[in-house]
């Protein structure tokens, strides 16, 4: 019985440590506003996990999408979402607003 209790205590302790680990991750912010991306180019540290915080400040829906990175997220007006990215090799990775394909084009640059 004491082994079960010890395992549960260890499990709870490890879950409690997760938020602290996630807070150490760099956060990069992106604003989507009716086809405008602010900024259009996001610079991130190479070989490092990071969090992308996306805010839709426009009056219509927006969709962050990157085919290269296999990430997408639809945001209603006024919504903020966070996406976690695995470490990227140095390079340039395109993304776009799928609801505004003509104007909503950007890139993540990993250095």
TIROTOR-698370 format. One record per residue: residue number from 1; residue in one letter; chain; x, y, z of N, C-alpha, C in turn. Coordinates in nm, 2 decimals. Layout:
N
+-----+------+------+--------+--------+--------+--------+--------+--------+--------+--------+--------+
: pos : code : unit :    n.x :    n.y :    n.z :   ca.x :   ca.y :   ca.z :    c.x :    c.y :    c.z :
+-----+------+------+--------+--------+--------+--------+--------+--------+--------+--------+--------+
: NUM :    A :    A :      X :      Y :      Z :      X :      Y :      Z :      X :      Y :      Z :
...
+-----+------+------+--------+--------+--------+--------+--------+--------+--------+--------+--------+
This chain:
111
+-----+------+------+--------+--------+--------+--------+--------+--------+--------+--------+--------+
: pos : code : unit :    n.x :    n.y :    n.z :   ca.x :   ca.y :   ca.z :    c.x :    c.y :    c.z :
+-----+------+------+--------+--------+--------+--------+--------+--------+--------+--------+--------+
:   1 :    X :    A :   0.08 :  -0.12 :   0.00 :   0.00 :   0.00 :   0.00 :   0.09 :   0.13 :   0.00 :
:   2 :    X :    A :   0.19 :   0.13 :   0.08 :   0.28 :   0.25 :   0.08 :   0.34 :   0.27 :  -0.05 :
:   3 :    X :    A :   0.37 :   0.17 :  -0.13 :   0.42 :   0.19 :  -0.27 :   0.32 :   0.27 :  -0.36 :
:   4 :    X :    A :   0.20 :   0.23 :  -0.35 :   0.09 :   0.30 :  -0.42 :   0.09 :   0.45 :  -0.38 :
:   5 :    X :    A :   0.09 :   0.47 :  -0.25 :   0.09 :   0.61 :  -0.21 :   0.21 :   0.69 :  -0.26 :
:   6 :    X :    A :   0.33 :   0.63 :  -0.25 :   0.45 :   0.69 :  -0.29 :   0.44 :   0.72 :  -0.44 :
:   7 :    X :    A :   0.39 :   0.63 :  -0.52 :   0.38 :   0.65 :  -0.67 :   0.28 :   0.77 :  -0.69 :
:   8 :    X :    A :   0.17 :   0.77 :  -0.62 :   0.07 :   0.88 :  -0.64 :   0.13 :   1.02 :  -0.60 :
:   9 :    X :    A :   0.21 :   1.02 :  -0.49 :   0.27 :   1.15 :  -0.45 :   0.37 :   1.19 :  -0.56 :
:  10 :    X :    A :   0.45 :   1.10 :  -0.61 :   0.54 :   1.13 :  -0.72 :   0.47 :   1.18 :  -0.84 :
:  11 :    X :    A :   0.36 :   1.12 :  -0.88 :   0.29 :   1.16 :  -0.99 :   0.23 :   1.30 :  -0.98 :
:  12 :    X :    A :   0.17 :   1.33 :  -0.86 :   0.12 :   1.46 :  -0.84 :   0.23 :   1.56 :  -0.83 :
:  13 :    X :    A :   0.35 :   1.53 :  -0.78 :   0.46 :   1.62 :  -0.77 :   0.51 :   1.65 :  -0.91 :
:  14 :    X :    A :   0.52 :   1.55 :  -1.00 :   0.56 :   1.58 :  -1.14 :   0.46 :   1.66 :  -1.22 :
:  15 :    X :    A :   0.34 :   1.64 :  -1.19 :   0.23 :   1.72 :  -1.26 :   0.24 :   1.87 :  -1.22 :
:  16 :    X :    A :   0.27 :   1.89 :  -1.09 :   0.28 :   2.02 :  -1.04 :   0.40 :   2.09 :  -1.10 :
:  17 :    X :    A :   0.50 :   2.02 :  -1.14 :   0.62 :   2.08 :  -1.19 :   0.61 :   2.12 :  -1.34 :
:  18 :    X :    A :   0.51 :   2.07 :  -1.41 :   0.49 :   2.09 :  -1.55 :   0.47 :   2.24 :  -1.58 :
:  19 :    X :    A :   0.38 :   2.31 :  -1.51 :   0.36 :   2.45 :  -1.54 :   0.49 :   2.54 :  -1.53 :
:  20 :    X :    A :   0.57 :   2.51 :  -1.43 :   0.70 :   2.58 :  -1.42 :   0.79 :   2.55 :  -1.54 :
:  21 :    X :    A :   0.79 :   2.43 :  -1.59 :   0.87 :   2.39 :  -1.70 :   0.82 :   2.47 :  -1.82 :
:  22 :    X :    A :   0.69 :   2.47 :  -1.84 :   0.63 :   2.54 :  -1.96 :   0.65 :   2.69 :  -1.95 :
:  23 :    X :    A :   0.66 :   2.75 :  -1.83 :   0.69 :   2.89 :  -1.82 :   0.83 :   2.93 :  -1.87 :
:  24 :    X :    A :   0.92 :   2.84 :  -1.87 :   1.06 :   2.87 :  -1.91 :   1.07 :   2.88 :  -2.06 :
:  25 :    X :    A :   0.97 :   2.84 :  -2.13 :   0.97 :   2.85 :  -2.28 :   0.95 :   2.99 :  -2.33 :
:  26 :    X :    A :   1.03 :   3.03 :  -2.43 :   1.01 :   3.16 :  -2.49 :   0.87 :   3.17 :  -2.55 :
:  27 :    X :    A :   0.81 :   3.29 :  -2.54 :   0.68 :   3.32 :  -2.59 :   0.70 :   3.43 :  -2.70 :
:  28 :    X :    A :   0.65 :   3.39 :  -2.82 :   0.65 :   3.48 :  -2.93 :   0.51 :   3.52 :  -2.96 :
:  29 :    X :    A :   0.48 :   3.65 :  -2.98 :   0.34 :   3.70 :  -3.00 :   0.32 :   3.74 :  -3.14 :
:  30 :    X :    A :   0.20 :   3.71 :  -3.19 :   0.15 :   3.74 :  -3.32 :   0.01 :   3.79 :  -3.31 :
:  31 :    X :    A :  -0.01 :   3.91 :  -3.38 :  -0.15 :   3.96 :  -3.39 :  -0.20 :   3.94 :  -3.53 :
:  32 :    X :    A :  -0.32 :   3.89 :  -3.54 :  -0.39 :   3.88 :  -3.67 :  -0.50 :   3.97 :  -3.67 :
:  33 :    X :    A :  -0.51 :   4.06 :  -3.78 :  -0.62 :   4.16 :  -3.78 :  -0.66 :   4.17 :  -3.93 :
:  34 :    X :    A :  -0.77 :   4.10 :  -3.96 :  -0.83 :   4.11 :  -4.09 :  -0.74 :   4.10 :  -4.21 :
:  35 :    X :    A :  -0.65 :   4.00 :  -4.20 :  -0.55 :   3.98 :  -4.31 :  -0.42 :   4.04 :  -4.29 :
:  36 :    X :    A :  -0.40 :   4.12 :  -4.18 :  -0.27 :   4.18 :  -4.15 :  -0.21 :   4.09 :  -4.04 :
:  37 :    X :    A :  -0.08 :   4.07 :  -4.05 :   0.00 :   3.99 :  -3.95 :   0.10 :   4.09 :  -3.89 :
:  38 :    X :    A :   0.10 :   4.10 :  -3.76 :   0.18 :   4.19 :  -3.69 :   0.26 :   4.11 :  -3.58 :
:  39 :    X :    A :   0.39 :   4.09 :  -3.60 :   0.47 :   4.12 :  -3.72 :   0.46 :   4.01 :  -3.83 :
:  40 :    X :    A :   0.50 :   4.04 :  -3.95 :   0.49 :   3.94 :  -4.06 :   0.60 :   3.84 :  -4.04 :
:  41 :    X :    A :   0.71 :   3.88 :  -3.99 :   0.82 :   3.78 :  -3.97 :   0.85 :   3.77 :  -3.82 :
:  42 :    X :    A :   0.84 :   3.64 :  -3.77 :   0.87 :   3.61 :  -3.63 :   1.00 :   3.55 :  -3.62 :
:  43 :    X :    A :   1.09 :   3.60 :  -3.53 :   1.22 :   3.54 :  -3.51 :   1.21 :   3.46 :  -3.38 :
:  44 :    X :    A :   1.26 :   3.33 :  -3.40 :   1.26 :   3.24 :  -3.28 :   1.40 :   3.18 :  -3.27 :
:  45 :    X :    A :   1.43 :   3.14 :  -3.15 :   1.56 :   3.07 :  -3.13 :   1.57 :   2.93 :  -3.19 :
:  46 :    X :    A :   1.67 :   2.90 :  -3.26 :   1.68 :   2.77 :  -3.32 :   1.70 :   2.66 :  -3.21 :
:  47 :    X :    A :   1.65 :   2.54 :  -3.24 :   1.67 :   2.43 :  -3.16 :   1.62 :   2.44 :  -3.02 :
:  48 :    X :    A :   1.51 :   2.52 :  -3.00 :   1.45 :   2.55 :  -2.87 :   1.30 :   2.55 :  -2.89 :
:  49 :    X :    A :   1.23 :   2.47 :  -2.80 :   1.08 :   2.48 :  -2.79 :   1.04 :   2.62 :  -2.77 :
:  50 :    X :    A :   0.93 :   2.66 :  -2.83 :   0.87 :   2.79 :  -2.80 :   0.72 :   2.79 :  -2.81 :
:  51 :    X :    A :   0.66 :   2.89 :  -2.75 :   0.52 :   2.91 :  -2.75 :   0.49 :   3.03 :  -2.84 :
:  52 :    X :    A :   0.39 :   3.01 :  -2.93 :   0.34 :   3.11 :  -3.01 :   0.20 :   3.16 :  -2.96 :
:  53 :    X :    A :   0.19 :   3.28 :  -2.92 :   0.07 :   3.34 :  -2.87 :   0.01 :   3.42 :  -2.98 :
:  54 :    X :    A :  -0.11 :   3.38 :  -3.03 :  -0.18 :   3.44 :  -3.14 :  -0.30 :   3.51 :  -3.09 :
:  55 :    X :    A :  -0.32 :   3.63 :  -3.13 :  -0.44 :   3.71 :  -3.09 :  -0.51 :   3.76 :  -3.22 :
:  56 :    X :    A :  -0.63 :   3.73 :  -3.23 :  -0.71 :   3.78 :  -3.34 :  -0.78 :   3.91 :  -3.30 :
:  57 :    X :    A :  -0.72 :   4.03 :  -3.34 :  -0.78 :   4.15 :  -3.30 :  -0.87 :   4.21 :  -3.40 :
:  58 :    X :    A :  -0.90 :   4.13 :  -3.51 :  -0.99 :   4.18 :  -3.61 :  -1.14 :   4.15 :  -3.58 :
:  59 :    X :    A :  -1.22 :   4.19 :  -3.68 :  -1.37 :   4.18 :  -3.66 :  -1.42 :   4.05 :  -3.72 :
:  60 :    X :    A :  -1.33 :   3.97 :  -3.79 :  -1.38 :   3.84 :  -3.85 :  -1.28 :   3.74 :  -3.81 :
:  61 :    X :    A :  -1.32 :   3.61 :  -3.84 :  -1.23 :   3.50 :  -3.80 :  -1.10 :   3.50 :  -3.88 :
:  62 :    X :    A :  -1.00 :   3.44 :  -3.81 :  -0.87 :   3.43 :  -3.87 :  -0.82 :   3.28 :  -3.85 :
:  63 :    X :    A :  -0.73 :   3.24 :  -3.94 :  -0.68 :   3.10 :  -3.92 :  -0.53 :   3.10 :  -3.94 :
:  64 :    X :    A :  -0.45 :   3.07 :  -3.84 :  -0.31 :   3.06 :  -3.85 :  -0.28 :   2.92 :  -3.91 :
:  65 :    X :    A :  -0.21 :   2.91 :  -4.02 :  -0.18 :   2.78 :  -4.08 :  -0.04 :   2.78 :  -4.13 :
:  66 :    X :    A :   0.03 :   2.67 :  -4.11 :   0.16 :   2.65 :  -4.16 :   0.17 :   2.50 :  -4.21 :
:  67 :    X :    A :   0.18 :   2.48 :  -4.34 :   0.18 :   2.35 :  -4.40 :   0.32 :   2.28 :  -4.36 :
:  68 :    X :    A :   0.42 :   2.36 :  -4.37 :   0.56 :   2.31 :  -4.34 :   0.57 :   2.26 :  -4.19 :
:  69 :    X :    A :   0.51 :   2.33 :  -4.10 :   0.52 :   2.30 :  -3.96 :   0.40 :   2.21 :  -3.91 :
:  70 :    X :    A :   0.30 :   2.19 :  -4.00 :   0.18 :   2.11 :  -3.97 :   0.11 :   2.16 :  -3.85 :
:  71 :    X :    A :   0.09 :   2.30 :  -3.85 :   0.01 :   2.36 :  -3.74 :  -0.10 :   2.45 :  -3.80 :
:  72 :    X :    A :  -0.21 :   2.45 :  -3.73 :  -0.32 :   2.54 :  -3.77 :  -0.41 :   2.56 :  -3.65 :
:  73 :    X :    A :  -0.47 :   2.68 :  -3.65 :  -0.56 :   2.71 :  -3.54 :  -0.65 :   2.82 :  -3.59 :
:  74 :    X :    A :  -0.78 :   2.80 :  -3.57 :  -0.88 :   2.90 :  -3.61 :  -0.92 :   2.98 :  -3.49 :
:  75 :    X :    A :  -0.92 :   3.12 :  -3.51 :  -0.95 :   3.21 :  -3.40 :  -1.07 :   3.30 :  -3.43 :
:  76 :    X :    A :  -1.17 :   3.30 :  -3.35 :  -1.28 :   3.39 :  -3.36 :  -1.23 :   3.53 :  -3.32 :
:  77 :    X :    A :  -1.30 :   3.63 :  -3.36 :  -1.26 :   3.77 :  -3.32 :  -1.24 :   3.78 :  -3.17 :
:  78 :    X :    A :  -1.13 :   3.85 :  -3.13 :  -1.11 :   3.87 :  -2.99 :  -1.04 :   3.75 :  -2.91 :
:  79 :    X :    A :  -1.02 :   3.64 :  -2.98 :  -0.96 :   3.52 :  -2.92 :  -0.81 :   3.52 :  -2.92 :
:  80 :    X :    A :  -0.75 :   3.47 :  -2.81 :  -0.61 :   3.45 :  -2.81 :  -0.58 :   3.30 :  -2.78 :
:  81 :    X :    A :  -0.49 :   3.24 :  -2.86 :  -0.46 :   3.10 :  -2.84 :  -0.31 :   3.09 :  -2.84 :
:  82 :    X :    A :  -0.26 :   2.98 :  -2.77 :  -0.12 :   2.95 :  -2.76 :  -0.09 :   2.82 :  -2.83 :
:  83 :    X :    A :   0.01 :   2.81 :  -2.91 :   0.05 :   2.69 :  -2.98 :   0.20 :   2.66 :  -2.93 :
:  84 :    X :    A :   0.23 :   2.54 :  -2.90 :   0.36 :   2.50 :  -2.86 :   0.43 :   2.43 :  -2.99 :
:  85 :    X :    A :   0.55 :   2.48 :  -3.01 :   0.63 :   2.43 :  -3.13 :   0.75 :   2.35 :  -3.08 :
:  86 :    X :    A :   0.78 :   2.24 :  -3.14 :   0.90 :   2.16 :  -3.12 :   1.02 :   2.25 :  -3.17 :
:  87 :    X :    A :   1.14 :   2.22 :  -3.12 :   1.25 :   2.29 :  -3.16 :   1.27 :   2.28 :  -3.32 :
:  88 :    X :    A :   1.30 :   2.40 :  -3.38 :   1.31 :   2.41 :  -3.52 :   1.46 :   2.42 :  -3.56 :
:  89 :    X :    A :   1.49 :   2.36 :  -3.67 :   1.63 :   2.38 :  -3.72 :   1.63 :   2.52 :  -3.78 :
:  90 :    X :    A :   1.75 :   2.57 :  -3.79 :   1.77 :   2.71 :  -3.85 :   1.70 :   2.70 :  -3.99 :
:  91 :    X :    A :   1.63 :   2.81 :  -4.02 :   1.56 :   2.82 :  -4.15 :   1.44 :   2.91 :  -4.14 :
:  92 :    X :    A :   1.37 :   2.91 :  -4.26 :   1.25 :   3.00 :  -4.27 :   1.13 :   2.91 :  -4.30 :
:  93 :    X :    A :   1.02 :   2.93 :  -4.22 :   0.90 :   2.85 :  -4.23 :   0.78 :   2.94 :  -4.26 :
:  94 :    X :    A :   0.71 :   2.92 :  -4.37 :   0.60 :   3.00 :  -4.41 :   0.48 :   2.97 :  -4.32 :
:  95 :    X :    A :   0.40 :   3.07 :  -4.30 :   0.26 :   3.05 :  -4.24 :   0.17 :   3.16 :  -4.31 :
:  96 :    X :    A :   0.04 :   3.14 :  -4.29 :  -0.06 :   3.23 :  -4.35 :  -0.19 :   3.23 :  -4.28 :
:  97 :    X :    A :  -0.27 :   3.33 :  -4.31 :  -0.40 :   3.34 :  -4.26 :  -0.49 :   3.28 :  -4.37 :
:  98 :    X :    A :  -0.54 :   3.16 :  -4.35 :  -0.62 :   3.09 :  -4.45 :  -0.75 :   3.16 :  -4.49 :
:  99 :    X :    A :  -0.80 :   3.25 :  -4.40 :  -0.92 :   3.32 :  -4.44 :  -0.89 :   3.45 :  -4.51 :
: 100 :    X :    A :  -0.76 :   3.49 :  -4.52 :  -0.71 :   3.61 :  -4.59 :  -0.58 :   3.57 :  -4.67 :
: 101 :    X :    A :  -0.59 :   3.48 :  -4.76 :  -0.47 :   3.42 :  -4.83 :  -0.39 :   3.53 :  -4.91 :
: 102 :    X :    A :  -0.46 :   3.63 :  -4.96 :  -0.39 :   3.73 :  -5.04 :  -0.30 :   3.82 :  -4.96 :
: 103 :    X :    A :  -0.34 :   3.86 :  -4.84 :  -0.26 :   3.95 :  -4.76 :  -0.20 :   3.89 :  -4.64 :
: 104 :    X :    A :  -0.25 :   3.79 :  -4.59 :  -0.21 :   3.73 :  -4.46 :  -0.10 :   3.63 :  -4.47 :
: 105 :    X :    A :   0.02 :   3.67 :  -4.52 :   0.13 :   3.58 :  -4.54 :   0.25 :   3.62 :  -4.45 :
: 106 :    X :    A :   0.31 :   3.53 :  -4.38 :   0.42 :   3.56 :  -4.29 :   0.52 :   3.44 :  -4.29 :
: 107 :    X :    A :   0.62 :   3.46 :  -4.20 :   0.72 :   3.35 :  -4.19 :   0.78 :   3.35 :  -4.04 :
: 108 :    X :    A :   0.81 :   3.23 :  -4.00 :   0.89 :   3.21 :  -3.88 :   1.03 :   3.19 :  -3.92 :
: 109 :    X :    A :   1.12 :   3.27 :  -3.87 :   1.27 :   3.25 :  -3.90 :   1.34 :   3.20 :  -3.77 :
: 110 :    X :    A :   1.40 :   3.08 :  -3.78 :   1.47 :   3.02 :  -3.67 :   1.62 :   3.04 :  -3.69 :
: 111 :    X :    A :   1.68 :   3.11 :  -3.59 :   1.82 :   3.13 :  -3.60 :   1.89 :   3.08 :  -3.48 :
+-----+------+------+--------+--------+--------+--------+--------+--------+--------+--------+--------+
